[in-house]
Amino acid sequence: MKSAAKNLLRTAGVLAGLAAAAWAMRGRMLPPPEIHDEAPPKFRTGGGADDLTVIKGIGPVYQERLAQAGIHSFSDLRTADPRDVARAAGTSHAVADHWVEFARDQA
C-alpha cells in the first residue's frame, strides 16, 4: 500500500511539474493575440437622417408599418399623434409615445 501511495504522489508531482513548465512556456507555444483595427459590424444598416431604426424598439417591421401609415422620417414622427403611431405600428401607446418623444428630442 505504501508503494502505491508513493507512486501516486510521484505521478502527481510529475504532472504538476509538466503543467508548471507548460504554463511558463505558454507565450512560446501560443500565437500572439490578433488586434483588429476595423470597427465592429453594425447590426442595423442605413443610419441616414430619416432611418427610424436608430430609435430603440423600431426595427425593419415597425419601420415598414410606420411607412405604410405615411411616417417616413423623424419630422413625420415628431408631428404624429402617439395614438395614431401606436395604431399604425400595432404597439402600445407607451411605446409609441417613447418613439415620438425621441423624435422630438432629435429636433
ChimeraX commands (.cxc) that place a marker at each C-alpha (Angstrom):
marker #1 position 0.00,0.00,0.00 radius 0.5
marker #1 position 2.88,2.34,0.81 radius 0.5
marker #1 position 4.44,1.88,-2.61 radius 0.5
marker #1 position 1.10,2.62,-4.34 radius 0.5
marker #1 position 0.78,5.88,-2.40 radius 0.5
marker #1 position 4.39,6.79,-3.25 radius 0.5
marker #1 position 3.77,6.09,-6.94 radius 0.5
marker #1 position 0.60,8.19,-6.86 radius 0.5
marker #1 position 2.42,11.12,-5.23 radius 0.5
marker #1 position 5.33,10.79,-7.65 radius 0.5
marker #1 position 2.94,10.81,-10.63 radius 0.5
marker #1 position 1.10,13.84,-9.24 radius 0.5
marker #1 position 4.42,15.65,-8.80 radius 0.5
marker #1 position 5.49,14.89,-12.36 radius 0.5
marker #1 position 2.15,16.10,-13.72 radius 0.5
marker #1 position 2.35,19.29,-11.64 radius 0.5
marker #1 position 5.87,19.91,-12.93 radius 0.5
marker #1 position 4.77,19.43,-16.54 radius 0.5
marker #1 position 1.84,21.77,-16.00 radius 0.5
marker #1 position 4.14,24.41,-14.50 radius 0.5
marker #1 position 6.55,24.09,-17.42 radius 0.5
marker #1 position 3.73,24.40,-19.96 radius 0.5
marker #1 position 2.40,27.48,-18.14 radius 0.5
marker #1 position 5.85,29.06,-18.12 radius 0.5
marker #1 position 6.28,28.45,-21.85 radius 0.5
marker #1 position 2.75,29.38,-22.93 radius 0.5
marker #1 position 4.00,32.56,-24.60 radius 0.5
marker #1 position 6.20,30.49,-26.89 radius 0.5
marker #1 position 3.57,27.86,-27.63 radius 0.5
marker #1 position 0.61,30.15,-28.43 radius 0.5
marker #1 position 0.47,32.75,-31.20 radius 0.5
marker #1 position 0.13,36.38,-30.12 radius 0.5
marker #1 position -3.44,37.69,-29.96 radius 0.5
marker #1 position -4.81,39.29,-33.10 radius 0.5
marker #1 position -5.53,43.01,-32.93 radius 0.5
marker #1 position -8.31,44.23,-35.21 radius 0.5
marker #1 position -8.21,47.86,-36.28 radius 0.5
marker #1 position -11.53,47.91,-38.10 radius 0.5
marker #1 position -14.73,48.85,-36.32 radius 0.5
marker #1 position -17.09,46.08,-35.26 radius 0.5
marker #1 position -20.00,45.40,-37.62 radius 0.5
marker #1 position -23.23,47.30,-37.12 radius 0.5
marker #1 position -26.42,45.37,-36.54 radius 0.5
marker #1 position -28.62,47.82,-38.37 radius 0.5
marker #1 position -27.91,49.20,-41.79 radius 0.5
marker #1 position -28.73,52.61,-43.12 radius 0.5
marker #1 position -28.23,55.14,-40.37 radius 0.5
marker #1 position -29.35,58.05,-42.50 radius 0.5
marker #1 position -31.10,61.10,-41.10 radius 0.5
marker #1 position -34.51,59.53,-41.71 radius 0.5
marker #1 position -33.69,55.98,-40.69 radius 0.5
marker #1 position -36.23,55.32,-37.96 radius 0.5
marker #1 position -34.50,52.08,-36.94 radius 0.5
marker #1 position -31.99,54.13,-34.95 radius 0.5
marker #1 position -34.79,54.54,-32.39 radius 0.5
marker #1 position -34.71,51.81,-29.76 radius 0.5
marker #1 position -37.57,49.42,-30.41 radius 0.5
marker #1 position -38.07,50.25,-34.08 radius 0.5
marker #1 position -36.82,47.53,-36.37 radius 0.5
marker #1 position -37.49,46.88,-40.04 radius 0.5
marker #1 position -41.02,45.57,-39.39 radius 0.5
marker #1 position -42.16,48.59,-37.36 radius 0.5
marker #1 position -40.45,50.93,-39.80 radius 0.5
marker #1 position -42.41,49.33,-42.66 radius 0.5
marker #1 position -45.68,49.62,-40.73 radius 0.5
marker #1 position -44.99,53.28,-40.00 radius 0.5
marker #1 position -44.12,53.90,-43.65 radius 0.5
marker #1 position -47.44,52.36,-44.70 radius 0.5
marker #1 position -49.10,54.90,-42.40 radius 0.5
marker #1 position -47.17,57.77,-44.02 radius 0.5
marker #1 position -44.49,58.16,-41.35 radius 0.5
marker #1 position -41.20,58.08,-43.23 radius 0.5
marker #1 position -38.95,60.48,-41.31 radius 0.5
marker #1 position -38.20,61.97,-37.92 radius 0.5
marker #1 position -40.16,65.01,-38.98 radius 0.5
marker #1 position -43.23,62.88,-39.70 radius 0.5
marker #1 position -42.86,61.07,-36.38 radius 0.5
marker #1 position -42.34,64.35,-34.48 radius 0.5
marker #1 position -45.65,65.73,-35.64 radius 0.5
marker #1 position -47.61,62.49,-35.35 radius 0.5
marker #1 position -50.08,61.76,-32.57 radius 0.5
marker #1 position -48.73,58.88,-30.42 radius 0.5
marker #1 position -52.16,57.19,-30.57 radius 0.5
marker #1 position -52.01,57.16,-34.37 radius 0.5
marker #1 position -48.44,55.87,-34.25 radius 0.5
marker #1 position -49.45,53.07,-31.85 radius 0.5
marker #1 position -52.38,52.10,-34.05 radius 0.5
marker #1 position -50.28,52.14,-37.24 radius 0.5
marker #1 position -47.40,50.13,-35.76 radius 0.5
marker #1 position -49.58,47.76,-33.76 radius 0.5
marker #1 position -47.85,48.58,-30.48 radius 0.5
marker #1 position -48.78,50.08,-27.14 radius 0.5
marker #1 position -49.42,53.78,-26.59 radius 0.5
marker #1 position -46.48,53.96,-24.16 radius 0.5
marker #1 position -44.03,52.59,-26.74 radius 0.5
marker #1 position -45.34,54.91,-29.45 radius 0.5
marker #1 position -45.12,57.85,-27.04 radius 0.5
marker #1 position -41.46,56.98,-26.41 radius 0.5
marker #1 position -40.77,56.93,-30.16 radius 0.5
marker #1 position -42.45,60.30,-30.69 radius 0.5
marker #1 position -40.59,61.84,-27.74 radius 0.5
marker #1 position -37.28,60.52,-29.09 radius 0.5
marker #1 position -38.01,62.08,-32.49 radius 0.5
marker #1 position -38.89,65.39,-30.80 radius 0.5
marker #1 position -35.64,65.31,-28.81 radius 0.5
marker #1 position -33.68,64.95,-32.05 radius 0.5
marker #1 position -35.03,68.25,-33.38 radius 0.5
marker link #1:1,2 radius 0.2
marker link #1:2,3 radius 0.2
marker link #1:3,4 radius 0.2
marker link #1:4,5 radius 0.2
marker link #1:5,6 radius 0.2
marker link #1:6,7 radius 0.2
marker link #1:7,8 radius 0.2
marker link #1:8,9 radius 0.2
marker link #1:9,10 radius 0.2
marker link #1:10,11 radius 0.2
marker link #1:11,12 radius 0.2
marker link #1:12,13 radius 0.2
marker link #1:13,14 radius 0.2
marker link #1:14,15 radius 0.2
marker link #1:15,16 radius 0.2
marker link #1:16,17 radius 0.2
marker link #1:17,18 radius 0.2
marker link #1:18,19 radius 0.2
marker link #1:19,20 radius 0.2
marker link #1:20,21 radius 0.2
marker link #1:21,22 radius 0.2
marker link #1:22,23 radius 0.2
marker link #1:23,24 radius 0.2
marker link #1:24,25 radius 0.2
marker link #1:25,26 radius 0.2
marker link #1:26,27 radius 0.2
marker link #1:27,28 radius 0.2
marker link #1:28,29 radius 0.2
marker link #1:29,30 radius 0.2
marker link #1:30,31 radius 0.2
marker link #1:31,32 radius 0.2
marker link #1:32,33 radius 0.2
marker link #1:33,34 radius 0.2
marker link #1:34,35 radius 0.2
marker link #1:35,36 radius 0.2
marker link #1:36,37 radius 0.2
marker link #1:37,38 radius 0.2
marker link #1:38,39 radius 0.2
marker link #1:39,40 radius 0.2
marker link #1:40,41 radius 0.2
marker link #1:41,42 radius 0.2
marker link #1:42,43 radius 0.2
marker link #1:43,44 radius 0.2
marker link #1:44,45 radius 0.2
marker link #1:45,46 radius 0.2
marker link #1:46,47 radius 0.2
marker link #1:47,48 radius 0.2
marker link #1:48,49 radius 0.2
marker link #1:49,50 radius 0.2
marker link #1:50,51 radius 0.2
marker link #1:51,52 radius 0.2
marker link #1:52,53 radius 0.2
marker link #1:53,54 radius 0.2
marker link #1:54,55 radius 0.2
marker link #1:55,56 radius 0.2
marker link #1:56,57 radius 0.2
marker link #1:57,58 radius 0.2
marker link #1:58,59 radius 0.2
marker link #1:59,60 radius 0.2
marker link #1:60,61 radius 0.2
marker link #1:61,62 radius 0.2
marker link #1:62,63 radius 0.2
marker link #1:63,64 radius 0.2
marker link #1:64,65 radius 0.2
marker link #1:65,66 radius 0.2
marker link #1:66,67 radius 0.2
marker link #1:67,68 radius 0.2
marker link #1:68,69 radius 0.2
marker link #1:69,70 radius 0.2
marker link #1:70,71 radius 0.2
marker link #1:71,72 radius 0.2
marker link #1:72,73 radius 0.2
marker link #1:73,74 radius 0.2
marker link #1:74,75 radius 0.2
marker link #1:75,76 radius 0.2
marker link #1:76,77 radius 0.2
marker link #1:77,78 radius 0.2
marker link #1:78,79 radius 0.2
marker link #1:79,80 radius 0.2
marker link #1:80,81 radius 0.2
marker link #1:81,82 radius 0.2
marker link #1:82,83 radius 0.2
marker link #1:83,84 radius 0.2
marker link #1:84,85 radius 0.2
marker link #1:85,86 radius 0.2
marker link #1:86,87 radius 0.2
marker link #1:87,88 radius 0.2
marker link #1:88,89 radius 0.2
marker link #1:89,90 radius 0.2
marker link #1:90,91 radius 0.2
marker link #1:91,92 radius 0.2
marker link #1:92,93 radius 0.2
marker link #1:93,94 radius 0.2
marker link #1:94,95 radius 0.2
marker link #1:95,96 radius 0.2
marker link #1:96,97 radius 0.2
marker link #1:97,98 radius 0.2
marker link #1:98,99 radius 0.2
marker link #1:99,100 radius 0.2
marker link #1:100,101 radius 0.2
marker link #1:101,102 radius 0.2
marker link #1:102,103 radius 0.2
marker link #1:103,104 radius 0.2
marker link #1:104,105 radius 0.2
marker link #1:105,106 radius 0.2
marker link #1:106,107 radius 0.2
view
